[in-house]
Amino acid sequence: MNKVLLLNGSHKTGKSYTMQIAEQFVSGLIEFDAETIVESVHLKDQNINACTGCFACWTTTPGECVFQDDMTELFQKYVDADIVIWATPLYHYGISSSMKKFMERTQPALLPFIDHEGGGTYGHPFRNPEKMANKKHVLISTCGFPSVKNNYEGVEEQFNNLFGRDKWEKIICVEGELLGIHQLDNLTAPYLDLVRMAGKEYGENLSISLHVREGLSKPFVETPTYLQTTNLSWGVDDTRMKDSDGGLIAWNYMKEVQAAFNPKIRPKMNAVLQIDFTDIKERYQFVIKDETCTLLRNDFTRETTAININLTMLERILEGKIDAAQSLIEKKYSVVGDMRLFNAFLDGLFGPVMLNPEKKRKLVPISFKNTPYWFFLTMCPWIFCFLFAEYNPLLGVVIPLMISGVLFSIKRGTDIVYFERGTLLVFAIMGSMVVTFGAEYQGNTYAIIGYIALALIWAISTLNAVPLSADYTHFYNGRNALKNVLFLRTNRLLCYVWSIVFLVQAGITMWLNTTVLINFAAILPIVLSIPTFVFSLWFLKWYPKDSSKPK
């Protein structure tokens, strides 16, 4: 069990970027050893006088400072800690002033004598070497620079002097300001996960592995892109720059959006996303080609998709403050053109956006088992039933039961969706009916039951958070489709249509059962599914486009 003292040297009132990293590191320590005791101290809130260099702690009151302030208690916690985490942003090429005061006030831990430490260096020995010599120190720091070079040398040398060269660990996060940009969570979240892994490694080995160190030393974005974004973020005109905004209100903001472009969302995509600001009457285009994004403010090309929106609305969407899809349904903005590019936008092409926050939905991986192709396999038991139930009710029900059971076992676990459960349940019930009452019912009876059961399954699914068809069609609509209220509404309406069609097919089967076409009563209604299927393909494209158009 380790005692960990986390010293927060940031002067920010809320959770600083440095503390975001420090807390992830601590969570890794606790993940390795749940009994780890962690105490956090926010130095800006402590009453710590600056060291005056009176040396009373060496002479008059050995080991004790003349100041009786908060440092009296904190010094003892410092001495007792097994691991001390020094969390400080880089302030003017050094540690923060509050942390500097704390660091200077640890002088009572040393003796006044000067020892030769070898290599031409000298230092003061510890007053309590049993506790102090084995104490572990970790520096966690963030800075706004894209590199540590010529920025952290002073801080690192100070830690070398205090704790010994190469006897302490460090995590230095360059481009730290990006931790506060919601649109870049796709870049910063993996870094924080790596910090947690570093904490776990340190808890186990009191060191961080080379490959984790290398990952933590990498910047979030390329330096030119970072410089462009961070220099704009100050909101102060750089009179040295030749490139002006041309009097455009949203130009600087759109450059920030461009910097958040994430080509991994849709690799190899070639498209043009046009943004028309309805309030400030400005137009911009993002030209996406070869996994790069170019921002245009004139000399426009033909757009793939156009978003008509006001500036404030776009800012709120990209900050994750409003549901992008719900706002689209409410006509707060509009989209014209290829909806696939807009779906990529919702998936985080320019940073994560908020979708359906009340419904916590996991991202469903794209695989054969959750595509329309698997849906057609799931429909096979039903088609087999309609084709053969008239001639052999036992065969027309038991075989579909076996097929659905095999498909159910292949998919298994959490991958199994509502329609597959419903199919297996219906054929299990019908199988019991055939075995018990088979001789008393005509085969078409089971076909009629099948059509009605399908109608009920599809109709009831509209009450679910995810309607039946959405479990399969999300394959074409991006990883966030199941959180997109427009996509869910489209599929909910489609389920209503299919439930009505299945009821009509049941009615046609009952009518044909009274005619000379009785032998085809279960088969002929299947033909009605063909135009309905064609309608579905059209509706899945038409309805989102129509709903996204301007009023």
C-alpha positions as CSV (number, residue, x, y, z in Angstrom):
1,M,0.0,0.0,0.0
2,N,1.4,3.4,-1.0
3,K,0.7,6.8,0.3
4,V,0.4,9.3,-2.6
5,L,0.6,13.1,-2.1
6,L,-0.8,14.9,-5.2
7,L,0.3,18.5,-5.3
8,N,-1.8,20.6,-7.6
9,G,0.2,23.7,-8.6
10,S,-2.4,25.1,-11.0
11,H,-4.0,28.4,-10.2
12,K,-7.2,27.7,-12.1
13,T,-10.4,27.5,-10.1
14,G,-11.9,24.6,-12.0
15,K,-10.2,21.3,-13.0
16,S,-7.1,22.3,-14.9
17,Y,-5.6,20.5,-17.9
18,T,-2.7,19.4,-15.7
19,M,-5.1,17.9,-13.1
20,Q,-7.0,16.1,-15.8
21,I,-3.7,14.3,-16.6
22,A,-2.7,13.9,-12.9
23,E,-6.1,12.3,-12.0
24,Q,-5.8,9.8,-14.8
25,F,-2.3,8.9,-13.6
26,V,-3.6,8.4,-10.1
27,S,-6.5,6.3,-11.4
28,G,-3.9,4.0,-12.9
29,L,-2.1,3.7,-9.6
30,I,-5.4,2.7,-7.9
31,E,-6.2,0.3,-10.7
32,F,-2.9,-1.5,-9.9
33,D,-3.4,-1.3,-6.1
34,A,-6.9,-0.5,-4.8
35,E,-5.5,0.2,-1.3
36,T,-3.4,3.1,-2.5
37,I,-4.1,6.2,-0.4
38,V,-4.2,9.4,-2.3
39,E,-4.4,12.9,-0.9
40,S,-4.8,15.9,-3.2
41,V,-3.6,19.3,-2.1
42,H,-4.6,22.4,-4.1
43,L,-1.7,24.7,-3.3
44,K,-3.4,27.9,-4.4
45,D,-5.9,27.4,-1.5
46,Q,-3.2,26.9,1.1
47,N,-1.7,29.6,3.3
48,I,2.0,29.1,2.6
49,N,4.5,31.9,3.3
50,A,7.5,32.2,1.0
51,C,10.8,31.0,2.4
52,T,12.9,34.0,3.6
53,G,16.2,32.2,3.7
54,C,16.7,32.7,7.5
55,F,18.0,29.2,7.9
56,A,16.3,28.8,11.3
57,C,15.2,25.4,10.2
58,W,18.9,24.4,10.1
59,T,20.1,26.2,13.3
60,T,17.6,27.6,15.8
61,T,14.7,25.0,15.3
62,P,16.3,22.1,13.4
63,G,13.9,20.5,11.0
64,E,11.1,23.0,11.7
65,C,10.3,26.3,9.9
66,V,9.7,29.5,11.9
67,F,6.5,30.1,10.0
68,Q,3.5,28.3,11.6
69,D,1.1,28.2,8.6
70,D,-0.5,25.5,6.5
71,M,2.9,24.2,5.5
72,T,3.5,22.9,9.0
73,E,0.9,20.1,8.4
74,L,1.7,19.8,4.7
75,F,5.4,19.2,5.3
76,Q,4.7,16.2,7.5
77,K,2.4,14.8,4.8
78,Y,5.3,15.4,2.3
79,V,7.7,13.5,4.6
80,D,5.3,10.6,5.1
81,A,4.3,10.1,1.5
82,D,5.8,7.3,-0.5
83,I,5.1,9.0,-3.9
84,V,4.8,12.7,-4.4
85,I,3.2,13.9,-7.7
86,W,4.1,17.4,-8.6
87,A,1.4,18.6,-11.0
88,T,2.1,22.0,-12.4
89,P,1.5,23.8,-15.6
90,L,4.5,25.5,-17.2
91,Y,4.4,29.2,-16.1
92,H,6.9,31.4,-17.8
93,Y,9.3,28.5,-18.4
94,G,9.1,27.3,-14.8
95,I,6.8,25.7,-12.2
96,S,3.9,27.7,-10.8
97,S,4.6,30.2,-8.0
98,S,2.4,28.3,-5.5
99,M,4.4,25.1,-6.1
100,K,7.7,27.0,-6.0
101,K,6.8,28.3,-2.5
102,F,5.9,24.7,-1.4
103,M,9.2,23.4,-2.9
104,E,11.3,26.0,-1.1
105,R,9.6,25.3,2.2
106,T,10.7,21.6,2.1
107,Q,14.2,22.8,3.0
108,P,13.8,21.6,6.7
109,A,14.1,18.0,5.2
110,L,17.8,18.8,4.5
111,L,20.8,19.2,6.8
112,P,22.9,22.3,6.5
113,F,26.1,20.4,5.7
114,I,27.5,20.4,2.2
115,D,28.6,17.0,0.9
116,H,30.6,16.1,-2.2
117,E,28.3,14.0,-4.4
118,G,30.8,13.1,-7.1
119,G,31.4,14.4,-10.6
120,G,32.2,17.8,-9.3
121,T,28.7,18.3,-7.7
122,Y,27.8,19.1,-4.2
123,G,24.5,19.1,-2.2
124,H,22.9,18.9,1.2
125,P,22.2,15.5,2.8
126,F,18.7,14.5,4.0
127,R,17.8,14.9,7.6
128,N,15.8,11.7,7.6
129,P,17.5,9.6,4.8
130,E,15.4,6.5,5.6
131,K,12.2,8.2,4.5
132,M,13.5,10.8,2.1
133,A,16.0,8.8,0.1
134,N,13.4,6.2,-1.0
135,K,10.6,8.7,-1.7
136,K,9.5,8.6,-5.4
137,H,8.7,11.8,-7.3
138,V,6.6,12.3,-10.5
139,L,6.4,15.5,-12.4
140,I,3.2,16.0,-14.4
141,S,3.0,19.2,-16.4
142,T,1.2,20.7,-19.4
143,C,2.3,23.6,-21.6
144,G,1.0,25.4,-24.6
145,F,4.1,24.8,-26.6
146,P,4.2,22.1,-29.3
147,S,7.6,20.9,-28.0
148,V,9.5,20.6,-24.7
149,K,12.8,21.8,-26.3
150,N,14.0,25.2,-24.9
151,N,11.0,25.2,-22.6
152,Y,11.4,22.6,-19.8
153,E,15.2,22.5,-19.4
154,G,15.0,24.7,-16.3
155,V,12.2,22.7,-14.6
156,E,14.0,19.4,-15.3
157,E,17.3,20.6,-14.0
158,Q,15.6,21.8,-10.8
159,F,14.1,18.3,-10.3
160,N,17.5,16.7,-11.0
161,N,19.1,18.9,-8.4
162,L,16.5,18.1,-5.8
163,F,15.8,14.5,-6.3
164,G,18.8,13.2,-8.3
165,R,19.3,12.9,-12.0
166,D,17.2,10.1,-13.6
167,K,15.7,9.3,-10.2
168,W,12.3,10.8,-10.8
169,E,9.6,10.2,-13.5
170,K,7.8,12.7,-15.7
171,I,4.8,13.2,-17.9
172,I,5.0,16.4,-19.9
173,C,2.0,17.1,-22.2
174,V,2.8,19.5,-25.0
175,E,-0.1,21.2,-26.8
176,G,-2.0,20.9,-23.5
177,E,-4.5,23.6,-24.4
178,L,-6.2,21.2,-26.7
179,L,-7.4,19.2,-23.7
180,G,-10.0,21.8,-23.3
181,I,-11.4,21.6,-26.8
182,H,-14.4,19.3,-26.9
183,Q,-14.2,18.8,-30.7
184,L,-10.7,17.2,-30.2
185,D,-11.8,14.5,-27.7
186,N,-11.1,11.9,-30.4
187,L,-7.4,13.0,-30.1
188,T,-7.1,13.7,-26.4
189,A,-9.1,10.8,-25.0
190,P,-6.6,8.2,-26.2
191,Y,-3.8,10.2,-24.6
192,L,-5.6,10.3,-21.2
193,D,-6.1,6.5,-21.5
194,L,-2.3,6.2,-22.1
195,V,-1.7,8.3,-19.0
196,R,-3.8,5.9,-16.9
197,M,-1.8,3.0,-18.3
198,A,1.4,4.9,-17.3
199,G,0.0,5.2,-13.8
200,K,-0.7,1.5,-13.6
201,E,2.8,0.7,-14.9
202,Y,4.3,3.1,-12.3
203,G,2.3,1.4,-9.5
204,E,3.7,-1.9,-10.5
205,N,7.3,-1.1,-11.5
206,L,7.9,2.5,-10.2
207,S,8.8,3.4,-13.8
208,I,7.0,3.9,-17.1
209,S,7.9,1.7,-20.1
210,L,9.6,3.2,-23.1
211,H,6.7,2.7,-25.6
212,V,4.3,4.4,-23.2
213,R,6.8,7.3,-22.7
214,E,7.0,7.7,-26.5
215,G,3.2,7.8,-26.8
216,L,3.0,10.4,-24.1
217,S,5.6,12.6,-25.7
218,K,3.8,12.9,-29.1
219,P,1.8,16.0,-29.8
220,F,-1.9,15.8,-30.5
221,V,-1.7,17.4,-33.9
222,E,1.0,18.4,-36.4
223,T,2.8,21.6,-35.3
224,P,1.7,23.8,-38.2
225,T,-1.9,23.0,-37.6
226,Y,-1.5,23.5,-33.9
227,L,0.2,26.9,-34.3
228,Q,-2.6,28.0,-36.6
229,T,-5.3,27.0,-34.2
230,T,-3.8,28.1,-30.9
231,N,-2.6,31.5,-32.3
232,L,-6.2,32.2,-33.4
233,S,-7.7,31.1,-30.1
234,W,-6.4,34.2,-28.3
235,G,-8.8,36.4,-30.2
236,V,-6.1,39.0,-30.6
237,D,-5.0,40.2,-34.1
238,D,-1.4,39.4,-35.0
239,T,-0.3,42.5,-36.8
240,R,2.7,40.6,-38.2
241,M,0.5,38.2,-40.2
242,K,0.0,39.0,-43.9
243,D,-3.0,36.7,-44.1
244,S,-6.0,38.7,-42.9
245,D,-9.5,37.5,-42.4
246,G,-10.6,39.6,-45.3
247,G,-13.3,41.1,-43.1
248,L,-15.0,37.8,-42.6
249,I,-16.6,37.3,-39.2
250,A,-16.4,33.5,-39.0
251,W,-13.0,33.0,-40.8
252,N,-10.9,32.4,-37.7
253,Y,-13.5,30.1,-36.1
254,M,-13.7,28.0,-39.3
255,K,-10.0,27.6,-39.2
256,E,-10.4,26.1,-35.8
257,V,-13.0,23.7,-37.1
258,Q,-10.7,22.8,-39.9
259,A,-7.9,22.0,-37.4
260,A,-10.3,19.5,-35.7
261,F,-10.7,17.5,-39.0
262,N,-10.4,13.8,-38.3
263,P,-9.7,11.7,-41.5
264,K,-10.0,8.4,-39.6
265,I,-13.8,8.9,-39.4
266,R,-14.1,8.3,-43.2
267,P,-10.8,7.2,-44.7
268,K,-10.3,7.9,-48.4
269,M,-13.3,10.2,-48.5
270,N,-13.4,12.8,-51.3
271,A,-16.1,15.4,-50.8
272,V,-16.9,19.0,-50.4
273,L,-18.8,20.2,-47.3
274,Q,-20.3,23.7,-47.7
275,I,-21.3,25.8,-44.7
276,D,-23.7,28.6,-45.4
277,F,-24.2,30.9,-42.4
278,T,-27.7,32.3,-42.6
279,D,-27.2,35.0,-40.1
280,I,-23.9,36.6,-41.2
281,K,-24.3,35.7,-44.9
282,E,-20.9,34.1,-45.2
283,R,-20.0,30.9,-47.1
284,Y,-17.1,28.4,-46.6
285,Q,-16.2,25.1,-48.0
286,F,-14.2,22.2,-46.6
287,V,-12.6,20.3,-49.5
288,I,-11.8,16.8,-48.3
289,K,-9.3,14.9,-50.5
290,D,-6.6,12.3,-49.8
291,E,-7.4,12.5,-46.0
292,T,-6.6,16.2,-45.9
293,C,-9.0,19.2,-45.5
294,T,-8.7,22.5,-47.2
295,L,-10.7,25.5,-46.1
296,L,-12.0,27.8,-48.9
297,R,-13.5,31.3,-48.4
298,N,-13.8,32.0,-52.1
299,D,-13.2,30.3,-55.5
300,F,-15.7,27.7,-54.5
301,T,-16.1,24.3,-56.1
302,R,-19.3,22.2,-56.5
303,E,-20.4,21.1,-53.0
304,T,-21.3,17.5,-52.0
305,T,-23.4,18.6,-49.1
306,A,-24.5,22.1,-47.9
307,I,-25.4,22.9,-44.3
308,N,-27.5,26.1,-43.9
309,I,-27.0,27.2,-40.3
310,N,-26.3,30.2,-38.1
311,L,-22.9,30.7,-36.5
312,T,-24.1,30.3,-32.9
313,M,-25.9,27.1,-33.7
314,L,-22.8,25.5,-35.3
315,E,-20.7,26.6,-32.4
316,R,-23.2,24.9,-29.9
317,I,-23.3,21.8,-32.0
318,L,-19.5,21.4,-32.1
319,E,-19.2,22.2,-28.4
320,G,-21.6,19.3,-27.7
321,K,-24.2,21.6,-26.1
322,I,-27.2,20.6,-28.2
323,D,-28.4,17.4,-30.0
324,A,-27.4,17.9,-33.7
325,A,-30.0,15.5,-35.1
326,Q,-32.9,16.7,-33.0
327,S,-32.1,20.3,-33.9
328,L,-32.2,19.3,-37.6
329,I,-35.6,17.7,-37.1
330,E,-36.8,20.9,-35.4
331,K,-35.7,22.9,-38.5
332,K,-33.2,25.0,-36.6
333,Y,-30.9,24.4,-39.5
334,S,-31.0,22.5,-42.8
335,V,-29.0,20.1,-44.9
336,V,-29.0,19.7,-48.7
337,G,-27.2,17.1,-50.7
338,D,-25.5,13.8,-49.9
339,M,-26.6,12.7,-46.4
340,R,-23.6,10.3,-46.2
341,L,-21.3,13.3,-45.8
342,F,-23.6,14.7,-43.1
343,N,-23.6,11.4,-41.3
344,A,-19.8,11.6,-41.3
345,F,-20.1,15.0,-39.8
346,L,-22.3,13.5,-37.0
347,D,-19.8,10.8,-36.5
348,G,-17.2,13.4,-35.6
349,L,-15.5,14.3,-38.9
350,F,-14.8,17.8,-37.3
351,G,-14.9,16.7,-33.7
352,P,-17.5,14.8,-31.7
353,V,-21.1,16.1,-31.6
354,M,-23.9,15.3,-29.1
355,L,-26.6,12.9,-30.2
356,N,-29.6,11.7,-28.2
357,P,-27.9,12.3,-24.8
358,E,-30.7,10.6,-22.9
359,K,-30.0,7.3,-24.6
360,K,-26.5,5.9,-23.7
361,R,-25.9,3.7,-26.7
362,K,-22.7,1.8,-27.3
363,L,-21.0,2.0,-30.7
364,V,-22.0,-1.1,-32.6
365,P,-19.1,-2.4,-34.7
366,I,-19.7,-2.9,-38.4
367,S,-19.7,-6.6,-39.2
368,F,-21.7,-9.0,-41.3
369,K,-23.9,-10.0,-38.4
370,N,-25.4,-6.5,-38.1
371,T,-26.0,-5.7,-41.7
372,P,-28.9,-6.0,-44.1
373,Y,-27.3,-9.2,-45.4
374,W,-27.8,-10.8,-42.0
375,F,-31.4,-9.5,-41.9
376,F,-32.1,-11.5,-45.1
377,L,-30.8,-14.6,-43.5
378,T,-33.1,-13.9,-40.5
379,M,-36.0,-13.7,-42.9
380,C,-35.2,-17.1,-44.4
381,P,-37.2,-19.0,-41.7
382,W,-40.3,-17.0,-42.4
383,I,-40.1,-17.4,-46.2
384,F,-39.5,-21.2,-45.8
385,C,-42.6,-21.3,-43.5
386,F,-44.8,-19.5,-46.1
387,L,-43.5,-21.7,-48.9
388,F,-44.0,-25.1,-47.2
389,A,-46.4,-24.8,-44.4
390,E,-49.4,-25.6,-46.7
391,Y,-47.9,-28.8,-47.9
392,N,-46.3,-30.0,-44.6
393,P,-47.1,-28.0,-41.5
394,L,-44.5,-29.9,-39.5
395,L,-41.8,-29.3,-42.1
396,G,-42.9,-25.6,-42.6
397,V,-42.6,-24.8,-38.9
398,V,-39.9,-27.1,-37.4
399,I,-37.3,-26.4,-40.1
400,P,-37.6,-22.6,-39.7
401,L,-37.3,-23.1,-35.9
402,M,-34.1,-25.0,-36.5
403,I,-32.8,-22.3,-38.9
404,S,-33.5,-19.5,-36.5
405,G,-31.9,-21.5,-33.7
406,V,-28.8,-22.0,-35.7
407,L,-28.6,-18.2,-36.6
408,F,-29.3,-17.4,-33.0
409,S,-26.4,-19.6,-31.8
410,I,-24.0,-18.2,-34.4
411,K,-24.6,-14.6,-33.3
412,R,-25.0,-15.1,-29.6
413,G,-24.6,-12.7,-26.7
414,T,-25.2,-9.0,-26.9
415,D,-25.0,-9.1,-30.7
416,I,-28.5,-10.7,-30.8
417,V,-31.2,-8.1,-31.6
418,Y,-34.9,-7.8,-31.1
419,F,-36.0,-9.4,-34.4
420,E,-33.9,-12.5,-33.9
421,R,-35.3,-13.1,-30.4
422,G,-38.8,-12.5,-31.7
423,T,-38.3,-14.9,-34.6
424,L,-37.0,-17.7,-32.4
425,L,-39.9,-17.2,-29.9
426,V,-42.6,-17.2,-32.6
427,F,-41.4,-20.4,-34.2
428,A,-40.9,-22.1,-30.8
429,I,-44.6,-21.4,-30.1
430,M,-45.7,-22.5,-33.5
431,G,-43.6,-25.6,-33.2
432,S,-45.4,-26.5,-30.0
433,M,-48.7,-25.9,-31.8
434,V,-47.8,-28.2,-34.7
435,V,-46.7,-30.9,-32.4
436,T,-49.8,-30.6,-30.3
437,F,-52.6,-29.7,-32.7
438,G,-50.9,-30.2,-36.1
439,A,-53.5,-32.6,-37.5
440,E,-56.4,-30.2,-36.7
441,Y,-55.1,-27.2,-38.6
442,Q,-54.4,-26.6,-42.3
443,G,-50.9,-25.5,-43.2
444,N,-52.2,-22.1,-44.4
445,T,-53.3,-21.5,-40.8
446,Y,-49.7,-21.4,-39.7
447,A,-48.8,-19.1,-42.6
448,I,-51.6,-16.7,-41.5
449,I,-50.3,-16.9,-37.9
450,G,-46.8,-16.2,-39.3
451,Y,-47.9,-13.0,-41.2
452,I,-49.8,-11.7,-38.1
453,A,-46.8,-12.5,-35.9
454,L,-44.5,-10.6,-38.2
455,A,-46.9,-7.6,-38.2
456,L,-46.9,-7.6,-34.4
457,I,-43.1,-8.0,-34.1
458,W,-42.6,-5.0,-36.4
459,A,-45.3,-2.9,-34.9
460,I,-44.1,-3.5,-31.3
461,S,-40.6,-2.6,-32.3
462,T,-41.7,1.0,-32.9
463,L,-42.1,1.3,-29.1
464,N,-38.5,0.3,-28.6
465,A,-35.7,2.9,-28.5
466,V,-34.3,1.2,-31.6
467,P,-36.9,0.1,-34.1
468,L,-36.4,-3.3,-35.8
469,S,-35.1,-2.1,-39.2
470,A,-32.5,0.2,-37.6
471,D,-30.7,-2.7,-36.1
472,Y,-29.6,-3.6,-39.6
473,T,-29.7,-0.4,-41.7
474,H,-27.4,1.5,-39.4
475,F,-24.6,-0.2,-41.4
476,Y,-25.0,2.5,-44.0
477,N,-25.4,5.4,-41.7
478,G,-22.2,5.7,-39.6
479,R,-21.2,4.6,-36.2
480,N,-23.5,7.0,-34.4
481,A,-26.6,6.1,-36.3
482,L,-28.3,4.4,-33.4
483,K,-28.1,7.7,-31.5
484,N,-29.4,9.8,-34.4
485,V,-33.0,10.6,-33.8
486,L,-33.7,11.4,-37.5
487,F,-32.3,8.0,-38.5
488,L,-34.4,6.3,-35.7
489,R,-37.6,8.2,-36.8
490,T,-37.0,7.1,-40.4
491,N,-36.8,3.5,-39.4
492,R,-39.7,3.7,-37.0
493,L,-42.0,5.0,-39.8
494,L,-40.7,2.2,-42.0
495,C,-41.6,-0.4,-39.4
496,Y,-45.2,0.9,-39.4
497,V,-45.3,0.5,-43.1
498,W,-44.1,-3.1,-43.0
499,S,-46.4,-4.1,-40.1
500,I,-49.3,-2.9,-42.3
501,V,-48.1,-4.8,-45.3
502,F,-47.8,-8.0,-43.2
503,L,-51.4,-7.6,-42.0
504,V,-52.5,-7.1,-45.6
505,Q,-50.6,-10.3,-46.5
506,A,-52.4,-12.1,-43.7
507,G,-55.7,-10.9,-45.0
508,I,-54.9,-11.9,-48.6
509,T,-53.9,-15.4,-47.4
510,M,-57.2,-15.8,-45.5
511,W,-59.1,-14.7,-48.6
512,L,-57.2,-16.9,-51.0
513,N,-57.8,-19.8,-48.6
514,T,-61.5,-19.6,-49.6
515,T,-60.8,-19.7,-53.3
516,V,-59.4,-22.1,-55.9
517,L,-56.0,-20.7,-55.3
518,I,-56.0,-22.2,-51.8
519,N,-52.7,-24.1,-52.6
520,F,-51.0,-20.8,-53.3
521,A,-52.7,-18.8,-50.5
522,A,-49.5,-18.5,-48.4
523,I,-47.1,-18.0,-51.3
524,L,-48.8,-15.3,-53.5
525,P,-48.9,-12.6,-50.8
526,I,-45.1,-12.8,-50.6
527,V,-45.0,-11.0,-54.0
528,L,-46.3,-7.9,-52.2
529,S,-43.0,-7.7,-50.3
530,I,-41.1,-6.9,-53.5
531,P,-42.6,-3.4,-54.1
532,T,-42.5,-2.8,-50.4
533,F,-38.8,-3.6,-50.3
534,V,-38.2,-1.2,-53.3
535,F,-40.2,1.4,-51.4
536,S,-38.1,0.9,-48.3
537,L,-34.8,1.5,-50.2
538,W,-36.3,4.8,-51.6
539,F,-37.8,5.9,-48.3
540,L,-34.5,5.4,-46.3
541,K,-32.9,7.9,-48.6
542,W,-35.8,10.2,-49.3
543,Y,-37.1,10.8,-45.7
544,P,-33.9,12.1,-44.1
545,K,-33.2,14.3,-47.1
546,D,-36.8,15.7,-47.1
547,S,-36.7,16.3,-43.3
548,S,-33.3,18.1,-43.6
549,K,-34.5,20.6,-46.2
550,P,-35.2,24.2,-45.4
551,K,-38.8,25.1,-44.4
